[in-house]
Amino acid sequence: QGLQAYKGQKPDVASTDWELAESSSPRRLDVPIYLAQARVDLHLSSDSASGLEQVLQRYRTQPFLSVAYAILGDANYQRNRIEEARRDYERSIKAYHHYNFRPENGLSGQ
């Protein structure tokens, strides 16, 4: 349901759905990442950053790690932590560089 709400441009609804999914399925890799992205879209970048720090400590799967760093870069950019955002985008590229244009867009300000 969270993904459908997010695609429907309702990150607030998606965030609530993913919070429920996270509590009921704590082992799913995708839920904290989706939740973090919804929080960035809602300008809750501090909440997003703290949730992603936990993801980065728990998981080492390259695509998930790369996406988590890119979203963390967005959260730090929103908080005007430009150097930290740059570091996170660079870590995203390092974690998974194959067709990974997401952090490059962040580095260029897009």
Phi, psi and chi 1 to 4 in degrees:
 res  aa     phi    psi   chi1   chi2   chi3   chi4
   1 GLN       -  -35.7  -71.5  178.7  -22.9      -
   2 GLY   -61.0  -41.9      -      -      -      -
   3 LEU   -66.5  -39.3 -168.3   54.2      -      -
   4 GLN   -63.9  -42.4  -70.9  174.4  -25.0      -
   5 ALA   -65.0  -39.8      -      -      -      -
   6 TYR   -65.4  -45.0 -170.4   76.5      -      -
   7 LYS   -63.1  -27.4  -73.5 -179.3  178.9  180.0
   8 GLY   -84.6   15.6      -      -      -      -
   9 GLN    63.4   37.1  -56.0  -67.4  -45.5      -
  10 LYS  -125.5   70.6  -62.3  177.8 -177.1  175.8
  11 PRO   -64.3  -24.9   19.1  -27.7      -      -
  12 ASP   -67.4  -42.6   52.9  -24.9      -      -
  13 VAL   -67.8  -42.8  174.8      -      -      -
  14 ALA   -61.0  -42.0      -      -      -      -
  15 SER   -59.0  -44.8  179.2      -      -      -
  16 THR   -62.8  -44.6  -58.5      -      -      -
  17 ASP   -62.4  -41.9  -70.6  -15.6      -      -
  18 TRP   -72.4  -30.3  -75.5  -38.6      -      -
  19 GLU   -62.4  -41.9  -73.8  171.1   -0.9      -
  20 LEU   -65.4  -42.2  -67.3  170.4      -      -
  21 ALA   -64.7  -37.8      -      -      -      -
  22 GLU   -64.7  -39.9 -173.4  175.2   45.7      -
  23 SER   -73.4  -30.4   64.6      -      -      -
  24 SER   -90.3  -21.3   64.7      -      -      -
  25 SER  -136.1   69.1  -57.7      -      -      -
  26 PRO   -66.4  -12.3   21.7  -29.4      -      -
  27 ARG   -89.6  -11.2  -69.5 -167.6  145.1  157.1
  28 ARG   -67.5  130.9  -74.5 -169.1   53.6 -176.9
  29 LEU   -75.1  -32.6  -66.6  174.2      -      -
  30 ASP   -78.6  -30.3   57.3  -23.0      -      -
  31 VAL   -61.0  -49.7  171.2      -      -      -
  32 PRO   -63.5  -28.3   -3.9    5.7      -      -
  33 ILE   -72.7  -45.4  -69.7  173.0      -      -
  34 TYR   -61.0  -41.9  -73.4  134.6      -      -
  35 LEU   -62.1  -43.2  178.0   56.8      -      -
  36 ALA   -62.3  -41.5      -      -      -      -
  37 GLN   -64.7  -41.5 -178.7   62.5   59.7      -
  38 ALA   -62.8  -39.2      -      -      -      -
  39 ARG   -66.1  -38.2  -72.8  175.9  173.9  165.1
  40 VAL   -62.3  -44.3  165.4      -      -      -
  41 ASP   -63.5  -27.1  -68.3  -14.2      -      -
  42 LEU   -89.9    5.0  -68.0  167.6      -      -
  43 HIS    61.7   35.1  -63.0  -82.4      -      -
  44 LEU  -105.1   55.6  -59.2  171.8      -      -
  45 SER   -65.6  -29.6   51.2      -      -      -
  46 SER   -66.0  -43.7  -66.6      -      -      -
  47 ASP   -63.7  -40.5  -67.4  -19.6      -      -
  48 SER   -63.0  -45.8  178.5      -      -      -
  49 ALA   -62.7  -43.2      -      -      -      -
  50 SER   -66.6  -38.0   64.7      -      -      -
  51 GLY   -65.7  -38.2      -      -      -      -
  52 LEU   -71.8  -33.3  -74.8  169.4      -      -
  53 GLU   -58.2  -39.5  -68.4  -66.1  -18.6      -
  54 GLN   -65.9  -40.2  -66.1  172.4   12.0      -
  55 VAL   -61.3  -45.6  170.1      -      -      -
  56 LEU   -64.5  -29.8  -65.6  170.9      -      -
  57 GLN   -76.5  -29.9  -68.9  173.0   10.0      -
  58 ARG   -91.6  -31.5  -69.6 -175.3   -7.1 -152.2
  59 TYR  -120.9  144.1  -55.9  115.3      -      -
  60 ARG  -127.1   17.7  -65.3  -69.1  172.9 -142.2
  61 THR   -74.4  123.6  -54.4      -      -      -
  62 GLN   -52.8  -53.8  -72.3  179.3  -16.2      -
  63 PRO   -61.9  -40.9  -25.4   35.2      -      -
  64 PHE   -65.8  -41.4  -75.3  109.4      -      -
  65 LEU   -62.1  -43.3 -169.9   62.0      -      -
  66 SER   -62.5  -46.2  176.5      -      -      -
  67 VAL   -64.9  -41.3  171.7      -      -      -
  68 ALA   -61.4  -43.6      -      -      -      -
  69 TYR   -63.9  -39.1  -85.1  127.8      -      -
  70 ALA   -64.2  -43.1      -      -      -      -
  71 ILE   -67.2  -38.8  -63.7  169.7      -      -
  72 LEU   -61.8  -37.3 -174.6   58.0      -      -
  73 GLY   -60.6  -42.7      -      -      -      -
  74 ASP   -61.9  -42.7  -67.6  -15.5      -      -
  75 ALA   -63.5  -43.2      -      -      -      -
  76 ASN   -68.3  -34.9  -79.5  -38.3      -      -
  77 TYR   -63.0  -43.6 -176.2   81.2      -      -
  78 GLN   -61.5  -32.1  -83.1 -174.4   -0.8      -
  79 ARG   -86.8    8.2  -66.6  160.7   47.4 -172.1
  80 ASN    62.7   31.2 -155.5   28.2      -      -
  81 ARG  -102.2   74.2  -63.6  179.1  175.5 -178.3
  82 ILE   -63.9  -45.1  -54.9  -54.6      -      -
  83 GLU   -64.0  -39.6  -70.7  -56.7  -45.2      -
  84 GLU   -66.1  -39.5  -70.2  176.9   46.6      -
  85 ALA   -61.8  -45.3      -      -      -      -
  86 ARG   -59.5  -45.1  177.2  179.4  -61.8  -80.6
  87 ARG   -59.6  -43.0  179.8 -158.7   65.8 -151.3
  88 ASP   -66.3  -41.8  -64.6  -31.7      -      -
  89 TYR   -62.8  -41.0  -67.9  135.4      -      -
  90 GLU   -65.1  -38.6  -70.8  172.1   -9.8      -
  91 ARG   -64.9  -35.2  -73.9  179.0  175.9  170.8
  92 SER   -62.0  -45.6  175.9      -      -      -
  93 ILE   -64.2  -41.8  -66.7  168.2      -      -
  94 LYS   -64.7  -38.3 -174.9  177.0  178.3 -179.1
  95 ALA   -67.0  -35.0      -      -      -      -
  96 TYR  -159.0  100.2 -167.9   77.1      -      -
  97 HIS   -96.1   -7.1   64.2  -82.8      -      -
  98 HIS   -74.2  114.1  -56.4  -71.1      -      -
  99 TYR    52.1   39.1  -58.4  104.2      -      -
 100 ASN  -105.4   81.3 -173.5    6.3      -      -
 101 PHE   -89.9  -12.4  -57.2  111.0      -      -
 102 ARG   -56.2  -53.6  167.2   85.6  173.9   66.4
 103 PRO   -70.3  -28.5   20.9  -29.4      -      -
 104 GLU   -63.2  -38.0  -69.3  176.3   12.1      -
 105 ASN   -63.5  -39.7  -70.7  -18.6      -      -
 106 GLY   -64.4  -41.4      -      -      -      -
 107 LEU   -64.6  -31.4  -78.0  169.1      -      -
 108 SER   -89.5    0.6   66.4      -      -      -
 109 GLY    85.0   16.2      -      -      -      -
 110 GLN   -91.0      -  -64.7  179.6   16.7      -
